[in-house]
């Protein structure tokens, strides 16, 4: 026993001697990105901060008080009007907050916000580990592999778009795409570049992690990786030969995708069904049109402006420099150690640019992809490919440490201003988060649907947990549907409701005349029909609220965009 303890201690000391400094760097580096976030008592205000808090609190509260299966996916919180219990938007990223809350609740009464910050730190940590493992596998024959891999992991951590995501957009779920992309690319690299069949395991595991964290950029990441490899083989004029020589590898690739796809389907298929029912199609709740896409593309040009050092979003001058240097190397036909991989990465980056910036491409793509694009989200993918390229160029160009320090400082400087884009403390004056959320989401308008025997009742300390309870089961075809009414008080009974695109049909039973408030912000103009007669009692607000009067009794109400 004593001998075993000595062996274990010696192994630990050897491990720490070899990797101790790397571990310290990886653990400490996220602090420089998270410092502004830690200064907030609760959470920083940003574009999506309300939705972020909504999802986090709903997930944590439900799992702590009412854990059960199955998971049901609810898109976009029904426009922030409420979720049925155990029904979440982008579930995996919010599950991470719940897991962190198990720890933070021990020492913090305001544990949801400390759990959110801890989950962000965890996402950064996994990102670094994934990038380190990816680069270390690529550079496995080099003596300086650990140094370059660590440097590349820090470059990836400091990607300016990560700062924009956290502090400006406050797109918490999108941050969880960063951690899983390196693992997916590592599995792909093992399979197709190293011919290691075990790569299928990483693909199978990373696929659902990506899609359950954020569907949109994850879909395009997987698409771009595969399209790039097909183009790479075509450029090498080796597509047919590769297929003939690597049938077993392709079989393992197929197994990895089937397993990953099956796991993901538990989320993706219900998501598509819910979107189709609530929205009339599967385009998505953002209702992104071609005009939106073309407008977003103009933003992307600004974000890639190499002389943009203040004000507007910018996604990294060092990344642009690395892309330019890589193409100079490839065009000059200079001999490189990782030529095939560099060509593949260059094709991947060019494809990413194409999806980001090509108006012609998007004019010919099907509209169902518009909601998945939301242009700037693809800068998550851009950040990954560029970080790998930067690391490989360090070896190819034999860049010395003093210059690497300058590059690192410059890279941090170009994104550092986005660390200060967060707004004020979201709920600094409200230490009771439930009370704040109830107030914020107009709790006076909430009630359960009297006519629905399957209403999902919240189990909380307060009567309503910022949950408008409009997601009632009123039949097998309307599971977790949303009525879109904001003031469904007692006496306002919904006998049935149906949505078909931009047509909303209700059968109502009112015990007394009522003025109903309806939220539907996708279209600019509306018409109201009561008992098949057009009514002028329709009021629109700039906030996207629609109000109308309904007499006492039973009525058929139709709301449609004109």
Backbone torsions as a table, in degrees:
resi	resn	phi	psi	omega
1	UNK	NA	-44.0	178.9
2	UNK	-60.9	-39.9	-179.5
3	UNK	-63.7	-42.0	-179.8
4	UNK	-64.1	-38.4	177.7
5	UNK	-64.2	-40.5	179.2
6	UNK	-65.1	-41.1	178.4
7	UNK	-63.4	-44.2	-179.9
8	UNK	-63.2	-41.5	179.6
9	UNK	-65.1	-42.7	178.9
10	UNK	-63.6	-40.3	178.1
11	UNK	-64.2	-39.4	178.9
12	UNK	-65.3	-44.2	179.5
13	UNK	-63.9	-39.7	177.8
14	UNK	-63.5	-42.6	179.5
15	UNK	-63.2	-45.1	-179.5
16	UNK	-66.6	-35.4	177.9
17	UNK	-64.4	-36.4	-177.0
18	UNK	-82.4	-39.4	-172.8
19	UNK	-120.0	0.2	-175.4
20	UNK	-57.6	-47.0	-179.4
21	UNK	-65.0	-40.1	178.8
22	UNK	-62.2	-44.7	179.7
23	UNK	-60.7	-43.1	179.9
24	UNK	-61.9	-43.8	179.6
25	UNK	-62.9	-45.5	-178.4
26	UNK	-64.4	-37.0	-179.2
27	UNK	-74.1	-35.7	-173.9
28	UNK	-86.2	-34.0	-173.4
29	UNK	-53.6	-41.9	-179.3
30	UNK	-60.3	-21.5	-179.6
31	UNK	-57.2	-36.9	-176.3
32	UNK	-71.4	-18.2	175.5
33	UNK	-91.9	-31.4	-172.9
34	UNK	-93.9	-8.3	-177.6
35	UNK	-49.9	-49.4	179.0
36	UNK	-60.6	-36.8	-178.5
37	UNK	-65.5	-37.7	-179.3
38	UNK	-67.9	-19.1	179.7
39	UNK	-75.7	-16.5	178.3
40	UNK	-81.6	136.8	176.8
41	UNK	-67.9	-34.9	178.4
42	UNK	-120.3	-89.6	-175.3
43	UNK	-148.7	149.3	-177.1
44	UNK	-81.5	142.5	176.7
45	UNK	-72.3	139.9	178.0
46	UNK	-160.1	-175.6	-175.0
47	UNK	-58.1	-43.5	-175.8
48	UNK	-111.5	20.8	-173.1
49	UNK	-64.8	-37.6	178.9
50	UNK	-61.0	-46.2	179.2
51	UNK	-64.8	-36.8	178.7
52	UNK	-61.9	-46.8	179.8
53	UNK	-67.3	-41.4	178.2
54	UNK	-54.0	-52.0	-178.0
55	UNK	-65.2	-45.1	-176.8
56	UNK	-61.6	-49.7	-176.8
57	UNK	-66.6	-39.7	179.3
58	UNK	-62.5	-44.3	180.0
59	UNK	-64.1	-50.1	-176.6
60	UNK	-63.4	-45.9	-177.3
61	UNK	-62.7	-43.3	-177.7
62	UNK	-66.7	-47.6	-176.8
63	UNK	-68.5	-28.6	179.7
64	UNK	-80.3	-27.7	-174.4
65	UNK	-111.2	-25.0	-173.3
66	UNK	-147.6	58.7	-177.9
67	UNK	-73.5	128.7	176.8
68	UNK	-164.7	168.3	176.5
69	UNK	-114.9	159.7	5.5
70	UNK	-90.0	167.6	172.2
71	UNK	-79.1	133.2	175.3
72	UNK	-117.9	132.3	-177.1
73	UNK	-88.5	131.0	179.2
74	UNK	-121.2	114.9	-174.8
75	UNK	-72.6	129.9	166.9
76	UNK	57.0	26.7	179.0
77	UNK	52.7	28.5	-176.0
78	UNK	51.9	46.9	179.7
79	UNK	68.3	33.2	-179.8
80	UNK	66.8	25.3	178.3
81	UNK	-101.2	-2.1	174.5
82	UNK	132.4	152.3	177.9
83	UNK	-120.7	149.8	163.1
84	UNK	-71.5	159.1	-179.6
85	UNK	-64.6	147.3	-178.8
86	UNK	61.1	41.5	-179.3
87	UNK	-141.5	111.5	-167.1
88	UNK	-135.0	155.2	176.8
89	UNK	-94.2	126.9	-177.5
90	UNK	51.0	72.5	-166.0
91	UNK	-66.5	-40.7	-170.3
92	UNK	-63.0	-42.8	-178.8
93	UNK	-61.6	-33.3	179.2
94	UNK	-83.3	-24.8	171.6
95	UNK	-61.5	-36.1	178.7
96	UNK	-61.2	-36.0	176.9
97	UNK	-65.4	-41.6	177.3
98	UNK	-59.7	-46.0	-179.3
99	UNK	-60.9	-40.8	177.8
100	UNK	-67.2	-32.0	-179.1
101	UNK	-66.2	-25.5	177.2
102	UNK	-62.4	-27.8	178.4
103	UNK	-90.9	-49.6	-173.4
104	UNK	-67.3	-26.6	-179.8
105	UNK	-68.1	-16.1	179.7
106	UNK	-68.2	-35.4	-173.8
107	UNK	-124.5	1.4	-175.6
108	UNK	-137.0	119.1	178.6
109	UNK	-68.8	-27.1	176.5
110	UNK	-94.4	50.4	-164.0
111	UNK	-68.7	-22.3	-178.5
112	UNK	-63.5	-43.3	-177.4
113	UNK	-72.3	-37.7	175.6
114	UNK	-67.1	-32.0	175.8
115	UNK	-68.4	-38.0	177.4
116	UNK	-62.1	-44.0	179.5
117	UNK	-66.8	-40.0	178.3
118	UNK	-64.6	-37.0	178.8
119	UNK	-66.7	-37.3	176.0
120	UNK	-63.0	-45.1	177.4
121	UNK	-59.0	-42.7	179.6
122	UNK	-61.7	-40.1	178.8
123	UNK	-63.4	-38.3	177.7
124	UNK	-65.4	-41.8	-178.3
125	UNK	-63.8	-46.1	179.0
126	UNK	-64.2	-36.5	177.0
127	UNK	-58.4	-47.4	-179.3
128	UNK	-63.3	-44.7	-179.2
129	UNK	-62.6	-45.0	179.7
130	UNK	-60.8	-45.2	179.6
131	UNK	-66.9	-39.2	177.9
132	UNK	-60.2	-47.1	-179.0
133	UNK	-65.7	-38.7	178.2
134	UNK	-62.1	-50.8	-177.5
135	UNK	-68.7	-36.9	179.9
136	UNK	-65.5	-34.2	176.3
137	UNK	-68.4	-41.2	179.2
138	UNK	-66.1	-41.2	-174.0
139	UNK	-98.1	23.4	-169.3
140	UNK	-58.1	-24.0	-177.6
141	UNK	-93.0	-0.2	-177.4
142	UNK	-95.9	140.5	178.2
143	UNK	-66.0	-28.6	-178.4
144	UNK	-95.5	21.6	-175.1
145	UNK	-59.6	-40.0	-178.3
146	UNK	-66.7	-40.7	-179.4
147	UNK	-65.2	-50.0	-178.4
148	UNK	-64.8	-38.6	-179.9
149	UNK	-64.5	-40.7	177.6
150	UNK	-66.2	-42.6	179.0
151	UNK	-61.4	-45.5	178.7
152	UNK	-62.5	-36.5	178.2
153	UNK	-64.2	-38.8	178.8
154	UNK	-69.7	-40.3	176.6
155	UNK	-58.4	-42.8	179.0
156	UNK	-65.0	-42.0	177.9
157	UNK	-59.1	-40.2	-174.4
158	UNK	-90.1	15.5	177.3
159	UNK	-56.6	124.3	-176.1
160	UNK	-55.8	-32.6	-178.7
161	UNK	-66.9	-25.8	175.3
162	UNK	-64.1	-40.5	177.8
163	UNK	-65.0	-41.7	179.0
164	UNK	-61.9	-44.1	179.4
165	UNK	-58.4	-42.2	-174.2
166	UNK	-80.1	-49.7	-169.2
167	UNK	-96.1	-31.6	-178.2
168	UNK	-96.0	-55.4	-179.1
169	UNK	-81.2	-26.5	-176.7
170	UNK	55.3	38.8	-178.8
171	UNK	-90.2	78.3	-172.5
172	UNK	-58.7	-47.2	-176.9
173	UNK	-61.1	-34.7	179.9
174	UNK	-64.0	-29.7	177.9
175	UNK	-60.4	-26.1	-176.8
176	UNK	-83.8	1.8	169.2
177	UNK	-79.1	-34.9	179.5
178	UNK	-53.8	-45.0	-176.0
179	UNK	-65.8	-34.9	-170.0
180	UNK	-90.1	-21.9	-178.5
181	UNK	-59.7	-44.1	179.0
182	UNK	-60.6	-36.0	179.7
183	UNK	-68.4	-39.4	177.2
184	UNK	-64.3	-46.4	-179.7
185	UNK	-64.9	-33.5	176.4
186	UNK	-63.8	-44.7	177.0
187	UNK	-61.9	-41.3	178.8
188	UNK	-64.9	-42.1	179.6
189	UNK	-64.4	-43.1	179.1
190	UNK	-60.2	-43.2	-177.6
191	UNK	-68.0	-52.6	-166.5
192	UNK	-98.8	-16.0	178.1
193	UNK	-108.3	-35.9	179.2
194	UNK	-99.8	-8.8	-177.7
195	UNK	57.8	37.5	178.9
196	UNK	-99.8	111.4	-174.6
197	UNK	-63.8	-19.4	-179.1
198	UNK	-68.9	-10.6	177.9
199	UNK	-60.7	-23.5	-179.4
200	UNK	-62.1	-29.5	-178.6
201	UNK	-64.7	-44.3	179.1
202	UNK	-64.5	-39.8	177.7
203	UNK	-63.4	-44.1	-178.6
204	UNK	-63.5	-36.9	-178.4
205	UNK	-83.2	-38.5	-176.2
206	UNK	-72.7	-30.8	-178.0
207	UNK	-58.8	-54.5	178.5
208	UNK	-66.7	-32.4	176.9
209	UNK	-60.2	-41.9	178.3
210	UNK	-66.1	-52.5	-172.8
211	UNK	-69.9	-29.9	178.1
212	UNK	-82.2	-12.3	176.2
213	UNK	-88.1	-49.2	175.5
214	UNK	-161.5	114.3	-171.3
215	UNK	-65.6	-38.3	-167.0
216	UNK	-66.7	-63.5	179.8
217	UNK	-66.0	-28.7	-179.8
218	UNK	-64.9	-41.9	178.1
219	UNK	-58.8	-47.5	-177.7
220	UNK	-70.6	-32.3	177.3
221	UNK	-62.0	-49.8	180.0
222	UNK	-63.1	-41.0	178.5
223	UNK	-62.0	-46.4	-177.1
224	UNK	-65.6	-41.0	179.2
225	UNK	-58.7	-46.1	-177.3
226	UNK	-73.5	-41.0	176.9
227	UNK	-62.0	-40.4	-179.5
228	UNK	-63.2	-40.4	-179.2
229	UNK	-69.0	-37.0	176.1
230	UNK	-63.5	-43.4	177.8
231	UNK	-64.8	-40.3	178.6
232	UNK	-58.6	-46.9	179.0
233	UNK	-65.9	-36.4	178.5
234	UNK	-66.4	-41.9	178.2
235	UNK	-62.0	-38.3	178.6
236	UNK	-78.1	-4.1	-177.9
237	UNK	55.9	44.5	-174.6
238	UNK	-134.0	18.7	-174.8
239	UNK	-64.0	-51.0	-178.5
240	UNK	-65.4	-43.5	179.6
241	UNK	-62.7	-39.1	179.2
242	UNK	-62.9	-43.0	-179.8
243	UNK	-63.0	-42.7	-179.3
244	UNK	-66.5	-37.7	-174.4
245	UNK	-85.4	-14.1	-172.1
246	UNK	-129.0	41.8	-178.6
247	UNK	-63.3	-39.1	179.8
248	UNK	-67.9	-41.0	178.3
249	UNK	-63.0	-42.6	178.5
250	UNK	-64.0	-32.9	176.6
251	UNK	-65.3	-44.5	177.9
252	UNK	-65.1	-36.5	175.9
253	UNK	-61.6	-43.0	179.4
254	UNK	-64.1	-41.8	178.5
255	UNK	-61.7	-45.2	179.2
256	UNK	-59.2	-42.5	-179.7
257	UNK	-71.2	-36.7	178.3
258	UNK	-65.3	-46.7	179.5
259	UNK	-63.0	-48.1	178.6
260	UNK	-61.8	-39.2	179.0
261	UNK	-66.9	-40.0	179.1
262	UNK	-64.7	-43.6	178.0
263	UNK	-62.6	-44.0	-178.6
264	UNK	-66.2	-29.5	-176.0
265	UNK	-63.2	-25.0	176.9
266	UNK	-63.2	-19.2	178.2
267	UNK	-106.5	-47.4	-171.6
268	UNK	-67.9	-45.5	-176.8
269	UNK	-64.9	-47.9	174.5
270	UNK	-60.3	-35.2	178.9
271	UNK	-61.2	-45.8	-180.0
272	UNK	-64.3	-39.1	179.5
273	UNK	-65.0	-42.8	-179.3
274	UNK	-66.6	-44.3	179.1
275	UNK	-60.7	-43.6	-178.2
276	UNK	-63.6	-39.3	179.9
277	UNK	-69.5	-49.3	-174.8
278	UNK	-73.8	-32.4	-170.3
279	UNK	-108.1	-11.9	-178.0
280	UNK	84.9	-9.7	178.4
281	UNK	-158.7	-176.3	-179.8
282	UNK	-111.8	22.9	-179.2
283	UNK	-69.2	-32.3	178.0
284	UNK	118.9	165.1	-175.0
285	UNK	-81.4	-16.4	178.1
286	UNK	-72.5	-16.4	179.2
287	UNK	51.1	50.1	-177.6
288	UNK	-76.6	121.3	177.5
289	UNK	-96.8	174.2	175.9
290	UNK	-61.1	-36.5	177.1
291	UNK	-61.0	-41.1	176.0
292	UNK	-60.0	-44.3	-178.7
293	UNK	-60.4	-47.3	-178.3
294	UNK	-64.4	-35.0	176.5
295	UNK	-67.9	-41.4	177.8
296	UNK	-62.4	-35.4	179.8
297	UNK	-61.6	-37.8	177.6
298	UNK	-64.4	-33.6	174.7
299	UNK	-63.0	-41.3	-177.2
300	UNK	-62.6	-37.7	176.2
301	UNK	-60.3	-41.7	178.6
302	UNK	-65.7	-39.0	-177.8
303	UNK	-69.7	-19.8	178.2
304	UNK	-101.3	11.0	178.2
305	UNK	-68.6	115.4	-174.5
306	UNK	-68.9	-15.9	-179.4
307	UNK	-104.1	13.8	178.1
308	UNK	-85.4	101.2	-178.6
309	UNK	-115.3	5.0	177.5
310	UNK	-156.1	156.1	175.7
311	UNK	80.1	-97.4	-170.5
312	UNK	-68.7	162.5	177.2
313	UNK	-58.3	141.1	174.8
314	UNK	-144.3	139.0	-169.4
315	UNK	-105.3	17.9	169.7
316	UNK	116.9	104.7	177.8
317	UNK	-67.1	-33.9	178.3
318	UNK	-62.6	-37.1	177.9
319	UNK	-64.5	-42.7	178.0
320	UNK	-63.8	-40.0	178.5
321	UNK	-63.1	-42.5	-179.8
322	UNK	-64.2	-38.4	177.7
323	UNK	-63.7	-42.3	179.2
324	UNK	-65.1	-44.9	-179.5
325	UNK	-63.9	-41.3	179.1
326	UNK	-59.1	-44.0	-179.3
327	UNK	-68.8	-33.2	174.8
328	UNK	-63.5	-42.7	178.4
329	UNK	-61.7	-45.9	-177.0
330	UNK	-68.8	-39.8	-179.4
331	UNK	-70.7	-30.4	178.6
332	UNK	-79.1	-6.3	179.8
333	UNK	57.6	33.8	175.4
334	UNK	-69.2	140.6	-179.6
335	UNK	-69.5	127.1	179.8
336	UNK	-127.6	156.9	-177.8
337	UNK	-71.7	-36.6	-173.7
338	UNK	-118.9	51.6	-174.5
339	UNK	-57.1	-50.5	-177.4
340	UNK	-59.7	-44.9	-179.1
341	UNK	-66.0	-40.6	179.6
342	UNK	-64.6	-39.6	176.6
343	UNK	-63.7	-43.9	178.3
344	UNK	-60.4	-45.3	179.7
345	UNK	-65.1	-37.7	179.0
346	UNK	-65.0	-42.3	176.5
347	UNK	-63.0	-41.5	179.4
348	UNK	-60.9	-41.8	-178.8
349	UNK	-70.4	-39.0	177.2
350	UNK	-63.6	-40.7	176.6
351	UNK	-63.1	-40.4	177.6
352	UNK	-61.3	-45.5	176.3
353	UNK	-59.2	-38.9	-178.8
354	UNK	-63.1	-46.5	177.7
355	UNK	-65.8	-31.7	-179.2
356	UNK	-75.0	-34.5	-162.4
357	UNK	-128.6	-3.6	-175.6
358	UNK	-92.5	107.4	175.7
359	UNK	-66.2	-39.8	-178.4
360	UNK	-60.8	-42.6	179.9
361	UNK	-59.5	-49.5	-175.0
362	UNK	-70.1	-24.3	176.0
363	UNK	-69.1	-16.3	-178.0
364	UNK	-114.2	3.0	178.0
365	UNK	-92.4	153.2	-179.4
366	UNK	-66.9	143.7	-178.0
367	UNK	-58.0	-24.6	-178.3
368	UNK	-60.1	-22.7	-179.8
369	UNK	-84.7	-11.9	-175.4
370	UNK	-59.5	-46.4	-178.7
371	UNK	-65.4	-25.9	178.4
372	UNK	-77.1	-23.8	-171.8
373	UNK	-78.9	-68.8	-178.8
374	UNK	43.7	67.3	-158.9
375	UNK	-23.9	-56.5	-168.3
376	UNK	-64.3	-18.3	178.2
377	UNK	-60.8	-26.1	-178.9
378	UNK	-71.6	-8.1	174.5
379	UNK	-70.2	-15.6	169.6
380	UNK	-61.8	-45.9	179.9
381	UNK	-67.6	-43.3	177.0
382	UNK	-54.2	-42.4	-178.8
383	UNK	-63.5	-38.0	179.5
384	UNK	-65.8	-54.8	-176.3
385	UNK	-60.6	-41.5	-178.9
386	UNK	-66.3	-37.1	179.5
387	UNK	-64.0	-41.4	177.5
388	UNK	-64.9	-41.8	179.5
389	UNK	-62.3	-43.7	178.3
390	UNK	-57.0	-46.5	-178.6
391	UNK	-62.9	-42.4	-178.9
392	UNK	-69.0	-33.7	178.9
393	UNK	-68.1	-27.4	176.3
394	UNK	-58.3	-43.2	178.2
395	UNK	-73.4	-46.5	-174.9
396	UNK	-62.0	-36.0	-177.8
397	UNK	-100.1	-0.8	179.0
398	UNK	52.3	51.2	-177.7
399	UNK	-73.1	134.0	-176.3
400	UNK	-85.5	162.5	-173.7
401	UNK	-58.7	-45.5	-179.9
402	UNK	-55.3	-41.0	179.3
403	UNK	-70.7	-34.9	177.5
404	UNK	-64.2	-37.4	177.1
405	UNK	-63.2	-43.0	178.7
406	UNK	-62.6	-44.1	178.7
407	UNK	-60.8	-42.2	-178.4
408	UNK	-64.8	-44.4	179.0
409	UNK	-64.4	-40.4	178.7
410	UNK	-64.5	-42.4	179.6
411	UNK	-62.3	-43.5	178.4
412	UNK	-66.2	-39.7	-178.6
413	UNK	-62.8	-40.6	-176.8
414	UNK	-67.6	-21.9	179.0
415	UNK	-108.6	-11.1	-172.5
416	UNK	-60.6	-33.6	-177.6
417	UNK	-63.9	-26.5	-179.7
418	UNK	-73.8	-14.6	175.5
419	UNK	-66.5	-16.4	-176.0
420	UNK	-110.9	18.9	-179.1
421	UNK	-87.4	-7.0	-179.6
422	UNK	-67.5	144.6	179.0
423	UNK	-80.6	-157.7	-177.9
424	UNK	-71.0	173.0	177.8
425	UNK	-65.8	123.0	-168.7
426	UNK	-62.4	-49.8	-176.8
427	UNK	-130.3	41.8	-177.2
428	UNK	-59.6	-30.1	-177.2
429	UNK	-89.5	-1.5	-175.1
430	UNK	-124.5	97.9	-178.0
431	UNK	-79.5	-19.1	174.8
432	UNK	-95.6	99.7	-173.5
433	UNK	-62.6	-38.9	179.9
434	UNK	-60.5	-43.5	-179.0
435	UNK	-62.9	-41.9	179.7
436	UNK	-63.0	-45.5	-177.8
437	UNK	-67.3	-37.8	176.0
438	UNK	-60.6	-42.1	178.7
439	UNK	-66.9	-43.3	-175.6
440	UNK	-64.7	-35.2	-178.7
441	UNK	-103.1	29.9	169.6
442	UNK	54.5	64.6	-174.2
443	UNK	-63.6	-22.8	-179.7
444	UNK	-64.5	-17.0	-179.4
445	UNK	-95.0	5.8	-172.0
446	UNK	-100.1	144.9	173.2
447	UNK	-167.1	167.2	175.9
448	UNK	-85.9	163.2	179.0
449	UNK	-81.3	111.1	-176.2
450	UNK	-61.0	-29.5	-174.8
451	UNK	-86.5	-7.0	-177.0
452	UNK	-101.4	112.8	179.4
453	UNK	-71.4	-11.9	-176.1
454	UNK	-106.8	19.0	-179.6
455	UNK	-56.3	139.7	-178.4
456	UNK	-92.3	110.3	-173.6
457	UNK	-87.7	130.4	178.4
458	UNK	-71.1	140.2	177.6
459	UNK	-108.5	89.3	-177.3
460	UNK	-136.1	171.9	178.2
461	UNK	-72.3	-28.9	177.6
462	UNK	-99.0	160.7	-178.2
463	UNK	-59.0	-38.2	-177.3
464	UNK	-135.0	132.7	176.9
465	UNK	-103.2	80.6	-179.7
466	UNK	33.4	40.1	-174.6
467	UNK	-124.1	109.8	-172.5
468	UNK	-71.1	-4.3	175.5
469	UNK	53.8	38.4	174.7
470	UNK	-102.0	11.3	-179.5
471	UNK	-107.4	71.4	-174.2
472	UNK	-102.0	146.0	172.9
473	UNK	-82.2	112.7	176.1
474	UNK	-118.5	21.5	-180.0
475	UNK	151.9	159.9	-175.5
476	UNK	-63.4	-27.9	-178.9
477	UNK	-87.3	-6.0	-177.6
478	UNK	-121.8	32.1	-177.3
479	UNK	-63.4	130.3	178.3
480	UNK	56.2	38.1	177.4
481	UNK	-84.3	168.6	-174.2
482	UNK	-128.0	131.5	-176.3
483	UNK	-82.6	-18.7	179.6
484	UNK	71.3	6.8	174.7
485	UNK	-88.0	138.8	-178.2
486	UNK	-97.9	-18.4	-175.9
487	UNK	-127.0	54.3	-179.1
488	UNK	-80.2	85.2	-176.2
489	UNK	-89.3	167.2	174.1
490	UNK	-55.7	137.8	-176.4
491	UNK	97.3	-13.3	174.7
492	UNK	-106.2	100.3	-173.6
493	UNK	-108.7	128.1	178.4
494	UNK	-96.0	110.5	-179.4
495	UNK	-75.4	-37.8	175.7
496	UNK	-161.5	158.4	175.9
497	UNK	-151.8	147.2	-176.1
498	UNK	-147.6	141.8	174.6
499	UNK	-121.9	133.3	174.4
500	UNK	-131.7	92.9	-176.3
501	UNK	65.4	-118.5	-179.5
502	UNK	-101.8	23.3	174.2
503	UNK	-112.6	122.0	-179.2
504	UNK	-115.8	122.3	-176.5
505	UNK	-119.1	130.3	-177.9
506	UNK	-131.9	140.4	165.8
507	UNK	-107.6	114.8	-172.7
508	UNK	-115.8	149.2	171.7
509	UNK	-128.2	112.4	-175.4
510	UNK	-112.0	128.9	178.6
511	UNK	-75.2	-19.2	176.5
512	UNK	-154.7	160.7	178.5
513	UNK	-56.3	145.9	-175.9
514	UNK	-145.5	147.7	171.7
515	UNK	-101.1	114.7	-175.0
516	UNK	-98.5	141.4	178.1
517	UNK	-109.2	126.6	-172.3
518	UNK	-124.7	136.7	-179.2
519	UNK	-115.9	116.1	175.2
520	UNK	-156.0	102.7	-168.1
521	UNK	-104.9	14.6	-175.3
522	UNK	-82.5	-22.2	-174.8
523	UNK	-127.6	154.3	-170.2
524	UNK	-92.7	-21.6	-177.1
525	UNK	-136.6	148.2	-172.6
526	UNK	-139.0	159.4	171.9
527	UNK	-128.9	147.5	-179.0
528	UNK	-118.8	132.2	175.5
529	UNK	-126.2	126.8	176.4
530	UNK	-117.5	119.8	-176.1
531	UNK	53.6	44.7	176.4
532	UNK	68.4	11.0	176.5
533	UNK	-113.0	132.4	-179.2
534	UNK	-67.4	134.4	-178.4
535	UNK	-116.3	143.6	177.1
536	UNK	-93.8	-2.6	-178.1
537	UNK	-81.3	61.4	-177.9
538	UNK	-128.1	128.2	-176.4
539	UNK	-123.6	131.5	-179.3
540	UNK	-114.7	144.8	176.2
541	UNK	-122.5	158.9	178.9
542	UNK	-64.9	-23.2	-179.5
543	UNK	-77.9	-2.4	179.0
544	UNK	93.3	10.5	178.1
545	UNK	-88.6	144.2	176.9
546	UNK	-122.5	124.2	179.7
547	UNK	-118.0	142.9	178.0
548	UNK	-155.9	154.2	-178.2
549	UNK	-97.6	138.1	178.0
550	UNK	-127.9	129.9	-179.7
551	UNK	-69.1	170.4	175.6
552	UNK	-65.7	148.7	176.8
553	UNK	108.3	-167.8	-179.5
554	UNK	-94.6	134.8	-175.9
555	UNK	-145.5	150.6	170.9
556	UNK	-99.7	119.6	-176.7
557	UNK	-117.2	131.8	176.0
558	UNK	-124.6	132.1	175.2
559	UNK	-121.8	125.5	-177.5
560	UNK	-142.6	151.7	174.0
561	UNK	-81.1	142.9	-177.4
562	UNK	-103.7	NA	NA
